[in-house]
Amino acid sequence: MRTHILPPGAGELTYEIRAIVEVADKMRKLGLTTNMENIGDPIAKGEKLPSWIKEIVQKAAGEDSSYGYSPTRGLLETRQFLVEQNNRMGGAQIGPEDIIFFNGLGDAVQKIYYALRKEVRVLTPSPTYSAHFLGEAGHAGARPVSYRLNPEDGWLPDPQEIRRAVKANPDIAGILVINPDNPTGVVYPSSLLREIVTIAREHDMFLLCDEIYHNMIYNGHSTPLIASLIGDLPAISLKGLSKEVPWPGSRCGWIEIYNGRKDKEFAQYIQNIFNAKMVEVCSTTLPQKVIPALLSHPQYKVYLDERNHRYERYSNIAVDALKKVPGIFVNRTNGAFYMSVVFGAGKLNGRQSLPIENPDVRAVVDGVVNQKGVEPDKRFVYYLLGNSGICVVPLTAFSTTEQGFRITLLEQNEQTFARILRTLSEKIGAYLASA
């Protein structure tokens, strides 16, 4: 080109959760049977929605208004319903103008980060969900500024580390909290959330809280919504339908803005987000229309409880199987439907492998793992895929130096899930012993 068109660092950041799917698809065509445990899509794993959800959606699909544009912020009646849900808690109060709908939270995440001045940073957890670190790093043209989720402390962060990072970097204007967390499944206690709120208030910052998994908590844990703790602190909460209903194909997410007019600059920042959404006109109408009927249905909580009971059983099956494997560190999942596993220091050496009988599949794996700069945990993940058909995601794909992998708890058949965990445990042992 006549001039450089790529930003600094272009090509360094990839969406590994999706990238591995392309490789798995190629292997399936070569005869490999796969178990896809990489993407948080309950529908792809065979979850069947109850008839009452489908009936609500079918009824709305029969209305002509479902096929038109919605207002840019979203349907007023749906925003009013969500306002009432929030305000009943008694925390930070909002109005319909404080809610903006997006085509999934990926859309919201990109606009949230790109509405910031380039030099401004949001302090993100490490590991963190890919959309957030890609959005933050992409807007700034630099690698994320992070605080560590500590696997030796149940994946909880150290608030003093957060405080030190904020003090050391005056460009940090916001703190991201994902609660319950993806990829680790940790649920933040209210005391820790209060400490983070205090840090943000002391330094005149805002909070960004991804709460899409808030109704998916189990194993006796609980956590408050951030709106109940922040007082007058400016904050944004991200919520949606994709995991909870679950309806990932709806591409329906929204943000709730708390204390959006307390600070003039924060108010203009929110206006920038809205302006970016206005360019797209609006978000999809049909999913917005059904939210009040879905979330207020008498069977909704029953349905959520049933799903949470299943995730609780699976989290315990997974931790019971994996905790017996030497050389790895595993925490019980208490929220969302992911588990992250960490290899012990020095356990991966870049020379280990697993046998792959199909030469064509082996060639695909070799083509990935022999590339320059491939992380040791990525080597493990691709050897695991080629050898057993089990597809997980390397933990380093979530902006962390921790070597490990993330697996989902979404398999519908409990016996199949237990078999996958047994196989996974065996393969980890064989891989670590291979060199």
N, C-alpha and C positions, 0 to 999 in steps of 0.2 A: 504494500500500500504506500501511497505518497507520504503518509505520516503514520506514526504509531497509533493504533486504534485500541490496543489492549491496556487495561489498567495494570498497575504494579501487582505482581503476584497472581495474575490470571493463570488458571490451570492448576494452581496449587491446591485449591479447595474443591473437593468432590463430594457428591452425595452417595456415599458407599452403600447405604441401605438399598438404594435402587440399582446401583451399578452392579451389585452382585447378582441381581435378578437376571440381567442380561447374560451373565456367564452361566447361571443355572439353567436358563432356557436353552442355551447352546448345548449344555451337557445332557439335558433331557432328550434332545434330538439325536444324541449319540447313544441313547439307550439307558441313561442313568435314571433311576427312580429317586425322586427328591422329597424331602420333608421341609417345606419352607417355613422356617421359624424366625424370619428376619423382619417382616413388616407388620406393624400394628394394625392389621385389618381383620377384625373378627369375621367379616362376611367371607373373605377369601379363605379363611380357615373352616368355613362351613357352618357358622352360626346361623340359626334360623330365627327370623324375627316373628314374634307372636302375631296372630291374625288381627288383633285390635290395632296394632301399629299400622299394618298394611291397609286396614279399612279407613283409618283417619287420612292416610296419604291418598288413597284412591278417591275418597270423597272430595278432597281439595283439588285433585287433578281433574275432576269433572266440572270445576268452576272456571268460567272464562277468565276471571281476574287472575288466575294462577299463571296465565301465559303472558301477562303484560309486565312492563317495568315496575319495580317498586321504587319508593323514594330512595335517594342515595343513602341516607342513614339506615334505612330499613323500614318495614311496615310499622306504622304508628301503633296499631293495636298489639303487635308482638312486643315492641319496645316497652309499651306501658305494662304489659304482663311481666316482663323481666324486671322493670323498675319496682313493681310491687313485691316481687320475690326478694329483691335486694333490700328494700327499705324496711321490710318486716323484721330483719335482723336487728335493726336499731343502731347499726354502725354508720359509716359514711353514707349519706343520702344522695340519690341521683334523680335526674329527670329523664324523660325520653330523649332529650337532645344529647345526653351523655352516653348514648349507645350508638355504635356504628357497626353495621353488618359488612362482612367480607365473604369472598368466595373461598371459604376455608381459612383456617388460621395461618396457613402458609402465605396467603395473600396479605393478611393482617401483619404478620411478622415482617415481611419485606417493607411494607409501607411505614411501619413503626420505626425501623432503623434508618431507612433512606430519607425520612423527614427530618433527621437530625443534621446539624452542621457536621461537616466531614471530620473535623478534629475531635468531636465529642465522642466519648466512649461509654458503653454500657458494660458494667462488670458482670460477667457471665459465670455460671458454675462450670466446673470441669470435672468429669465429663458433662456435656450438655447436648440437648437435642439438636440435630443437624441444622434445622431451619434457622434456629437462633444464632448459632455461631457463624453460619454462612452469611446470614443477614447482617450481623454486627461487623464481621470482618470485611464483607463486601462493601458496606457503606464507608468504612474507614480506610479501606485499602491497606489494611495491616492485620496481623493475626490477633485473635481475641485477647482481651485482658481478663483474666479469670481468677476465681477463687476455687480451691480444691474441695471436692467432696471426698471424704476420707473413708476408704473401705474398711479401715481398722476401727472406725467409730460408727459403724452401721451406715456409712455413706453420708453422714451429717457433716456440714462444714463447720469450721472454727470461726465464730464471729470476730475474734480478734484478728484473724488473717484478713477478713473482709475490711475491718477498720484500718489495718495497716495499708492495704492496697488503695483504699480511698484516700488516705492521707498522703500517700506517696505519688499519686497521679491526679493532679487537679483537673485533668480533662474528663475524668469519670463523673458523669452527671446522673447516672441511673444505675440501679442494681436489679438484675434479673433473678427471680426465684421461680423455679418450676416445682410445684407442689400439688399433689404427689409428683414425684420426679420421673422423667424419662431421660436417661435409660436405666436408672438404678432401682426404681421402685421404692425409694425412701419416702417417708411421710414426715414432714417437719413438725416438731412439737410447737405449741403456741409460744413457749418461752423463747425459743430460738427466733421465731418470726418477730416477736416483740423487740429482740435485740437488733435485728436487721432494720426494723422500722426506726428504732432509736438512732442508729448510725446514719440512716438516710436523712432523718430530721436534723441531726447535729450538723450535717454538711450541706444542707439545703439542696437535697437531691430528690429525685422521684423514684418510685418503685415500679417495676414491670413484673407482673405476676401471671405466669401461665398456669391456670387452674382448670384446664380442660378435663383432668382426671379427678376432680374434687369429690365426685359421688362414687368413686371406685376405691374404697378403703376397707381394710379387713384386718384379720389377726388381732382384733381388739384395739386397733389404733384409731385415732381421730385427729383432726386438724381444723382450725377455723378458716373461713374465708378471710382474705386479707382486708376486705372492707370493714370487718368488725374490729380491726386492730389499729388502723392507720390514723384515726382522728382527722386532723386537717391536712395530712401529708398528701401531696399530689401522687396519684397512682393510676395504673392501667391494669385491668384484669382481662385475660384472654379466656374465652369460653367457646363451646361449640357442640355440635351434634355428632361428630364423626366417631367418637369413642364410646360415648355414653348410651346412645340410642340402640345400637350403633348404626350410623348411616354415613360412612366416609364418602360415599359417592354423591352425597348431597352438596358437598363443598360449601358448608354453611357454618361460619364462625362469626363471633362478634367480640367487640371490646366494650368494656364498661369503664368509664372514666370517672374517677373520684377526685373531688376538689379541683375540677378542671379550670376554675376561674379564680382560684386563690392566688395564683402567680401569673403575671401578664405574659411572661415568656413561655411558660408551660401552656397557657391558653393558645398562644400563637402556634406552638408546636402541634397541639391537637388540631388546630385549624389546617395546618399543613398536611396532616394525615388525612383529614376529611377532603381537602382539595385534591389529593392524589386519588382518592376513591371516586371523586366526582368525575374525573377523566374517564373512568370505566362506566359511568352512569349509575350503576347499582349492582347489587348482588342478586343471585337467583331468588325468585319470588316464592315458588312452591314450598321449599323447606321452611322459609320464614312463616308462611301461613299456618303451618301445622304445629309450630312449637307450643302455643298455649294448650292446645288439645292434648298433645303428647305428654308434656311435663305435668299437667294437672290430672291426667287420667288416674282413676283409682288403682289400676294395675301397674302403674309405672314404678312405684317404690318396690312392689313385690317382685317385679321383673329385675330391677337393679339388685335387690337382695339375693335373688337366685344366682345371678351372674357373679356377684361378689363372693358368694359361698364357693362357687366353682374355682375362682381364682385363688381363694384361700387354700383350698385343697391342693391345687396345682403348685402353689408356692411352697407348700410343705413337702410335696412329693419331690420337687426339684431340689430343695435345700437338703433333704434327707439323702438323696442320691449323690449329690455333688460334694457334700461336706466330708465324705469318706475318701475322696480322691486326694492323695498327697500332691503337694505342689501348687494348689490353687486356694483361693480365698473366696468364700461365698457368703452373702448376707441374705436373710429371708426377705422376700418381697412383701411389702405391706400396703402398697397402693399401686394403681395403674395395673398393667399386665406384662411387665418386663422384669427380667432378672439379669444383673450384670455380674460376671465372674472374672476375677483377677488372677493372673499367674503370679506366683511368688517371684521375688527379685532373682534374676539370673536363671530362671527355669527355662526360658526360651533362648536358644543360642543361634538361630538362623540356619542351622544345619539339619534340624529334625524334619521328618517326613512321615507319611503313611503310605503303604502300598496301594497303588491304583492299577487294577487289572486291565481295564479297558485302555488300550494305548492312545486312542483318540481323546478320551477324557483326560488322560495323563498329560497329553500335549497341551490341552487347554490350561490345565493347572500350571504346568511349567511356564507357559506364556505369561501368566500373572505373577507367580512368585519369583521369577528370575529377573523381573524388572528392577532397575536401579532404585534404591531407597524404599523398598517394600518393608513395612514394619513387620517384626516377628509375629505379632498376633494375627496379622493379615495372612501370613504364610500358613499359620495353623488353620485358620478359617477355610482357606481354599483347599488345603489337603483334606480337611474334615469333609468338605463338600464332595470332592472327587472320590474319596474312599467310601463314605457312608451315605451320601445323599442328604445329610443334615445341613441345612443352610442357616447359619447365624451371621452376626455382624461383628467385625473386629471392634474392640472398644476404642482403639485409637481413632476410629472414624468419628468419634464424638468429642473431638478436640480435647484429648487428654494424653498424658504420657503413660498412663496406666496401661499395661499390656493385658488384654483379656478379650471377652466377647459378651454380646448381649443376646439373650434368647427370649422369645415371647412365651406367654402362658395360654395361648389361644387355641391349641389343639382341642377339638371337641370330644374326641374319644379318650377317656382316661387311661385305658389300657395302652393305647397307642402312645400317649404322652409318657407313661411310665417306661415303655420300651425305648422311646427316644432318649430319655434321660439315662437309662442303663447303658445304651449304646454310646452316648456322649461321654459318660464316665469312663467306659472302657477305652475309647479312642484317645481321651486326654492322657490316660496312663500310658498307652502305647506310644503316643507321640513324644511325650517327655522322655521316655526310655529309649527312643530310637537313635539318639546321638549324644 
